[in-house]
């Protein structure tokens, strides 16, 4: 390989990406486009980067994979090869010293002439941030590059969800792509990983493409429907759908629904230059999967959809086949946290994962679909294994200060149990029967079991009546874990197509022995200070950053107003309250807003340690800031506001996690202007032993 260091520090080509954004938005093809060959290869999907792990077993390692899906005809296949150059990411004024190598590849799965190739990326972290350019059969594009942090850095993180349109949405109303905004900001502040919080693909269009599934839907006799069996032809029809649907969306950014098409070219281009870690949610399978009644979920057709969708989720989002040892063994893949038994409808073990995101940040991705039932999300035994793994990991890496926990659905969010009760009421039974027969609006009920259409969304929520107990159990475990280990827990969620930040915090702000610092028991009275003014010493402080959707349409204003009206202070226990952070003081265009809690526009988030962010020159000072828009003068306007139970200033310390929601102004503006809304999440400054108190719904 010829190494040319002269253009090593060439910037990410933002202008080219903006041109692609405009071209894709204005010229949506009528059918899936097929790209030009690359190095003699007919690549239909990829390259896609996936982060697997760093700093494992006290080493300096960095593990990732690159996925290529290559279409081959007959026996004349050209074998793909990925070589790379590696060197410093930042220009220090001297000629960069570059090294070269090759990532070993494995053809781990083949179907219908498509070869799935996984290339293992094994690197060593060093004392400076590194840039890697990679070449597919000696061919290079400007998107074939990624960055890894230095040994002393943590990763700059993206969080996103709902990366696609609902089946009936008209994409013509959303021509621009927020992925361009991601790439614009990536050019200024390198992102090392992006966390997909679920619905990375919308697969509900299987209802349009599968004739056999349509027959199952249309069967009106419940007994006949329940006993309909999936044959080999149906299996192949389902497999053909998910294979080609992923190939279109992950490969080219092309999607077609019942009301139109979209061409999001910049999504696969982003996946080729920022490694991902993903969990999955219902739309990665089909709308509402796991949240219908057992009598529906246990039917042969529904289980077949779930199991086949899972197979392609693993292939495309985790770069492995369910039949490989790397899928089934923590010895073969140590990032997995596996359950003991398969789920009730998907015949696979729960695959949650733990990944170090550099030195001071770790990630727990909770698999909330594989074991999900109407009245259970994760089995008790699986929770035990998850928290046992967390204890082990933090004990072995005490330098970790922030734990990010990915949940598909928000857990600190307004309760809509009253609406759930109304929609479940027997009073609606006659209306549901008329809707099922098409006498009144057929969209009132779903095709699966005749239930009210939005009820599966409500049943999905942690605060639904079916999940309240489990929800409180998980929240308690996270509070106790963070307090005992001196780790700040931050939850990342999506699903709801708007953005907000839920918050747990200590209810009593100055009270001797309210909590005990286990590090300094002799200074209990002195250290039990007012955590309202010093939230870095609040062991119950947990934020739930909800960023949704990066592509899908937001809900109408009345829904955001309803949530705002229903959002109250909830008492988790006698020591802990829950609310939503007042953050959205103005619209992205700068105009003032009445609803400060929920903003229903497309968005994505990033989370960056202050010492690596735009604040790196200001850290370790007495600066404290209210959560607020990043617009000029917003903190000045808040200067006269007093700190109270709702409005709290958070410190700008070097290890504060600067969390920003980037919210779109105009979905048809190809410059993709966004406004930032920021919260400074402080690390937890000590370890605490919390009082044992009663919690509602828990014995």
N, C-alpha and C positions, 0 to 999 in steps of 0.2 A: 504494500500500500504506500502510495506517495503521500508524504506529510507536508502540507503547506501551512505554515504558521502565520503567513502574512495577513490572512483575513480571519484569524481565529476569534477575534473580539468583535466581529461584525454583528451589529445589533439585530434583534428579532425584527423581521420586516413588517412592522405594523401597517404601513401604507398598503402593502400587498394584501394583508388580511382584510383591511377595510374594503378594498376593491372586490375581494371574494365575497364578503358579506353582502355588498350591494348587488353583485352579479347573481348570487344565489337567491336573494330575496325577490329580485325582479324577473328572473327567468327560471321559474320552477318547471322542471321537465314533466312530461305527461307519464313517463315510466322511468324505472330505475336506470340511471346512466351506468355504462361500463367504462372504467378508466383505461388509460393507456398502459401497456405492459411496462414493468419496471425490472430492468436487468434480465430480460427474457422470461419474466414471471407474470402470470395472469393473476395478480393479487386482488381478490374480491373484498377482503376485509383486513384492516391493519395497515401499518403497525400500530398496536395498542400496547401501552406500557402499564404494568401493574407492579406496585410496591409490595414486597413480601416481608421484609424485616431489616432492621439495623441493630447494631450493638448487641447482638445475641450472644449469650454466654460470656459476657464481659470481653468480647472481641471488638475489633474496629470494623466489622463487616457491614456491607450494604448488599441486600438481595432484592432483585426484581426479575420480572420476566417480560418478554416481548412476544406478542401473538401476531402471527401471519396466517391468513387463510388463503391458500393458493389453489386455483382451479387447474386441474390437469386433464388432459385427453390422452387416453391409451397409455402406452409405456414410454412416451417421449417427454416425461416430466423433467424440468430443470430444477435441480435441488437449490433451495434458497440458502444463502449464506449472509450472516450479518457480522461485519467487521466494525471496529470503532477506533476513534482517537479520543484521548482524554487529556485534559490540562486544566489550568486555572480558569475560574469563571470571571474574574475581575482583572482588568488591565492595570497592572502596577507600573507600567512604563517600560518594562524590559521584554525581550523576546520570550514568548512562552515556551516552556519545556514540555513537549507533547510525547505521550506514550501511545502505543497502538496495541490492538489485540483483536480477538474474535470471540463472539458469544456462541457457545455450543448450542446446537439446535436439535430438537427431537420431534419427529412426526408422531404426535401422541394420539391422533384420531383422524379417521377418514370417513367421509360419507358423501355419496352422490358425486364423486369426482372432486370433492373439496378436501384438501389436505390441511389439517390444523398443525401448525408448527409452533412450538414453544422454545424460545431462546432464553437461556438462563444468564442473568446478569449478576456476576459476582465481583464486587469491587471492594476497595479498602478506603475508609474515610481517612482524610489527612488533615493537616492544620489549616487548610484553606478550602473554600467552596470550589467544587470542580464542575466543569462542563464536559459533557460527553456528546460528540457527534457520531452518529452511526450510519452505516452504508449497507444497503440491500443489494447484494451482488454488485458491489462497487458503485451503485447509484446513490446519489445524495440529493435530498430536498431540504429546503430551509426549515421545515418542521421536524426533521429527523435530528433532534438534539434535546437533551434534558440536563438538569442540574441536580447535584447532590450536595447537601450541606457539609460544612467542615465538621471535624470531630467534636468541637466545642459548641456547635450550633444545634438548635432545634429546627425542625422543618417549618417553612412558611406554608400554611395550610389553606386550601379551599374547601368549603362545604357547600354542597348543592343537592337538589332533589327535583323530582317531577320533571324529568328531562324529556318531554314529549307532550303531544296533544291528546286530550280526551277524544273519544271516537267521533262525537258529533260536533267538535269544535271546528270553526272555519279558520284555517291558518292564514288566510289572506289579510286578516286584521292584525297579524303579527309578522311583518316582513323582515324586520331586523333580527339579529341573533345576539343574545347576551354573551355567547361564547366569544364574540369579538371583544367585548369589554374585559373578559377574563384575560385574553391574549394581550390587550393593551396594557393591562396592569402587570402581567407577567413580564413584559419587556422592561418595566421599571423596577419591579421587586420580584425576583425569581420565585416562582412557586415550586415547591419540591414534591408536593403530593396533593391530589384532590380526592375528597371523601364523598362517595356517592351514597346518599342516605336513603336510597330506594326509588323505584320507578325510573331507573336509568333508561328503560324502554317501555313503551306503552303497547301491550300485546292484546288489547281488547278486540282488535280487528280480526282475531281468529273467528269471531262470531260472523264476520262477513265472508271469510275465505273457506270455512269448513262446512261442506254440505251435510256431512253426517252430524256435526254438532247442531246445525240448524234443525235437523229432524228431531233430535233429542229435545231441543227447546220447544218445538211446536207440538210435541205430544201433550195433550191436555189431560189424559187419564193418569193420575198420580201413581197408580199401581203399575201400569205399563211402563211409565217413565222410569220408575225405580228399578225395574228389572231389565231395562235395555242394556245390552252388553257391548263393549267395545271390541271390534274385530281387528284383524291385522291391517285391513284397508284403512280403518279409522286411525290407527296408530301411525301409519305412514303419512296420512293426510295431516295429522297434527305435527309430526316431525318435519315434514316439508314446510309447513307454515313457519314454525319457530326458526328453523335453519335459515330460510330465505328472508324472514322478517328481520332477524339480527343482521344478516348480511347487508340488507338495504340500509338499516339505521346506523349500526356501528361501522359499517363499511363506507357508506356514502352520505349519510345524514338524510336519506330519502324516506318519507312516510306518506301514506295515503289513508285517509279516513272516509267516513260517509259524507263529509261536507267539503272535502278538498285535499290538497297535497302541500307538503312543505319540503324544502331542500336546505338542510342545515349543514352545509359543507364544513363549517368551522368546528363542529362537534368532533368528528373523527380526527381532524387536524390537531385539535387540542389533546386528544388522547394519545397522539403520537409524540407529544413533547412534555406532558405532565403525567407522571405515574398515578394510577388510581388505587384506592382500596374501597371496595363496595360491599354493602349489604343489599338485600332485596326486599321489595314490598309487594303489594297485591298486583299492581299493573305489570310488573315483570312476569307475572303469571297470567292473571285475568282479574278483572275488577271484583274486589271483595273476597278473593279467595281466602278461606279460613274463617270468615265471619258470618257464614250462613249456618243454618241449623244442621246438626249432625246427619239428619235424614237426607239432606241435600248433599252435603260434603262427602258422604260415604258412598254415593252413587258412582258406578263404574266410570261414567263419562267425566265426572268432575275429578276423580282421582287420576284418571289418565292425563287430563290437562295439566294438573299439578306436577305429576312426575316427569312428564316430557318437558314442560317449561323449566323445571329444575335442572334437567340435563343440559339444556342450552345456556341457562344462567351460569352453570359451572364452566362450560366450554368457553363462552365469550367473555364473562366477567371475572373468572378466576383462572382461566388458561389451563384447565385440567378436565379430564373425563371422570365421571363418577365411578368408572371401573378401575381407575388407577390407584396404586398404593398411596400416592401423594394426596389423594382425596380422602382416603379412609384411615390414615394413620398419623398421629401426632409425632411419631418418630420420623416419618418421611417428610412431614410438613409441620414444624413446631409452632407455627403461628395459629393453627387451629385449636379451638376448645370444643371437643366433640362430646355430644350426649352419649348416654349408655345404650339407648334404644332408638329406633326410628320414630318419626312422627306419625300421627294418626291417619293422615291422608297422603302425604308425601313419604314414600318408603325410604327415607334417608335420615341419617342422624342430624341433629342440630349442628350447624357449622358456624359457631361464633368464632371471632378471632381477636388476638392480641398482637399489636404491632408497636414497637418503639418508633416514634417519629423524631428521631434524633435524641439529643442528650436529655432534655428536660420535659418533653411531652411524650405521652403514650396514648394509644388508642385502644378502646374496647369496642368492637363492632358486634352488636347483639343480633343474632339471627332470630327474628320475631315472626317468621312465617312457617318454617319447617314443622314446628310442633303446635302451631296455632289451631285452636278450636274456638267455638263460640264463647266458651267460658274459661279458656286458658290460653296464654300466649307462650309461655316457656314452662317446662316441667320443673317441679321443685328440685329434683336431683340434678338437673342441668344448671340451675342457679347455684347450687352448692359447688359444682365443679368450676363454674365461672369465677366465683369469689375466692375459691381456694387458689386458683391460678393467679388472680390479682394479688393476693397476699404474698405469694411466692415471688412474683415478678418485682413488686415494689421493695420487698425485703432485699432482693439481690441488686436493686438499682435505686438506692435512696436519693440519687440526684434528680429523679423524676419529680417535678413540681405540679404538673397539670395532667389530669386524666380526662381525655375526651371520650364520651360514651355516645356511640351512634345508635339511635332508635328511629325506626321509620316514621313513627307517629309521635307527635308531641306528648309529653307526660305532664308538663306544667302548663295547663291550658284551660280555658273556661269550660265549666260543666254545662252540658246540654242534655242532662238526664230527663228534664221535663219534656223536651221534644222527642226523645227516645221513647218515653212513656206514651205520648200521644200516638206516635206512629205504630206502636205495638198494641194499641188498644183494640179490643174486640169491636168497638164502635165502627172502626174502619173496615171491618170484614166485608160488608156488602159492597162498598166502593171498590175494594181490591178485586172482588169477583167480577164486577162490571168492567174494570180496567183490563183484567186478564182476558176477557172475551172481546175486548176492543170496543165496547159500547161507549165508554168514556176514555179519556186520554190514556192510551196504552203505556206511555212513559211513566205513569204513576208506579208501576210495579216492575220488578226485574224478571228476566226470562227464566231464572233458575228455579225459584220456588214460589213465585207470586207474591213475595214480600214487597213492602214499600221500597222504592228504588234507593232512597238515600239512607235507609236503615242500616245497610251493611257498612256505610261510612261511619255512622255513629257507633255501631258495634265494634268497629276497628279501634276506637279511641280508648286510651287507658282509663279515662274517667267514666266510661260507660258502666252501667250497673253490673254487667257481666265481669268486668275486670277491676273494679274498685279495690278489692282486697289485694289482688296481685300487684296492682299499681302501688298501693301504700307499702307493701312489703319491699318492692324494689327500691322505692324512694328511701325508705328507712335503711336498707342495706348500703345504698350509696352514701347517705349522710354518715353513717357509722364508719364505713370504710375510709372516707376522706378524712374524717376527724381523727381517727386512730392512727392514721399513717401520715398526717400532715400534707395531704395531697388535695389540691383544689379540683373538684369534679365539675365538668361542664358538659351538658347534654346537647347533642346536635340532632335536629329532627327536620322533617319536611312534611309532605303529604297534603297540607291544608291550603296550598296555593296562595298564601300570603305570608308576610313576615312579622315576627314579634319576638320578644324575649321574655319568657317566664322566669320567675325568681322564687327561690326559697331563701329564708333568712331567719335569724334569731328574732323572736318576738319581744323578749325582755332584753333591754339594751345595756342596763347597768345594774348588776345584782351579784353580790358576793356568792361565790360557790355555784354560780349558774352553770359553769362548766369548769373542769379541772384541767390545767395544763400538765400533761404527764411528763413533759420534759423538765419542768421547773416547779415541782409541787410545793417547795418552800416559799414561792412567791405568788401563791394563789390570789390573795387579796389584791396585790399590786397588778397582776396580769389580767384579772377579770375587769377590764376597762370597758368603756362605752363602745361597743362594736358598731353602733350607728356612725360614730366618727372614725372608727378604725375597722372597716369591714374586712381587712386582711386578717383580723383575729376572730372573724366569725366562722366557727366550724360548721355551721349549718347553711352557709351561703352556697347555693348552687344555681347557676343560670341554665335555662333551656333555650338555646339559640335555634329558632325555627326559621329556616330559609327555604322558601318554596313559592313559586316554581321558577326554574331558570328558563323554561320554554312554555309550559302550559298557561292557559288563560287564567287570570285571577278571577275570584268571585266578584259579584256586583257590590256596590257600596252598601246596600241594606244589610248584607251579611256581615261586613266589617263593623257596621253600626250595631248590629245585634250582639256580636261578640263583645264590643266595647261596653254595651249596656249590661251584659251578663258577667262581665269581669269584675269580681269583687275580691276582697281580702279573704282568703280561706285559711282556716286554722288547721294545719296538719296535725299538730299536737299542742299541748299547752306551752311549749317552748318555741314552736316553729310556725311561721306564717308563710303564706304563698300569695304572690300577686303577679302582675305583669308590669314590666318596666316602662314608665312613660318616656318614650324615645322619639316619636315621630311628631315633633313640634311643627314641622312644615312639610309641604309636598316636595317632591324632587325638583320642581321648578321654583322653589323658594317661597311660595305662597303659604300663609299660616293654615294649620289644620286644627279641627276640633277634636278629632280622634287621635290621641297621642299614643295609643296602645297597639293598634293593628293597622298595617299599611298593605292594601290589596293591589299591589303592582308586582310585576315580575322582578325577581331578585336572586342574588347569590351572596355568599358570605366568605370572608377570609379571617383567619386567626393567626396573628404573628406576635412573637415576643417583642416587647417594647424595645429592647436593646438591638433588635434586628430591623425595626420598623422605621417609619419616618421620624419617630421620636428619639432615635438613638443618641442625639446630642442633648436631650433634655432629661434623661432618666436619672434616677437616684437623687431626686430633688424633693421638695415638699409639694410638688404639683398634685392636685386632686381635681377630678373633673366629674361633672354630672354626665350621665348618658345623654347624648344630644346629637343633632346633625353636625356634619363636618363643615358646614357652610361658615363663611367669614362672619364673625361676630356672635355666633350662637352661644358660646360660653360667656361672652360679655353681657348678653341679654339675661343670662341666668345668674349673673353675679349677685343680684339682690335677693335671689331665692335662698331661703333658709333650708338647711339640712333638716329633714323630718323623716317620718317613717316610710314615706313613699319616695322622696327625692333624696338620694344618697350620692355623695361624691366618692369616687374610687381612685386609688393612688396610681400614679405613673411611676412605678418602680421598674427596674430593669427586667424583672421576670413577670411583670403584668402581661396578660395575654390581650393584646389589642384586637378587639373583635369588631368587625365592620360589616354591616349589611349594605350591599351595593344595590340600589333600587333604580329601576329603569324609569325614565321620564316618558318617552314617546316610543312605542314599539315599532314605529315605522321610520325612525330616524337611524340611518345607516352609520352615523357617527357614534351611535349607541351611548348617549350621555346618561350617566347615572349619578345619583347623589349617595353619599355615604352617611350612615348612621352608626355611631360608635359607642361601645361600652368597654371600659378598661376592667378586665377581670383579674383581681389580685391573686397571687398565690396565697395559700394558707400558711401563715408564718410560724406555726407550731403544731404539735400534736395535742389532741384533747381526749379526755374521757368524758362522755356525755351521760347525763342522768337517764335512768330508765323511766320512761313515761308511757302511759296508755296511748294507743293510736287507733283511731276509728277503723272499724272493719277487721282489725287484727286482734287476736286473743292475747 
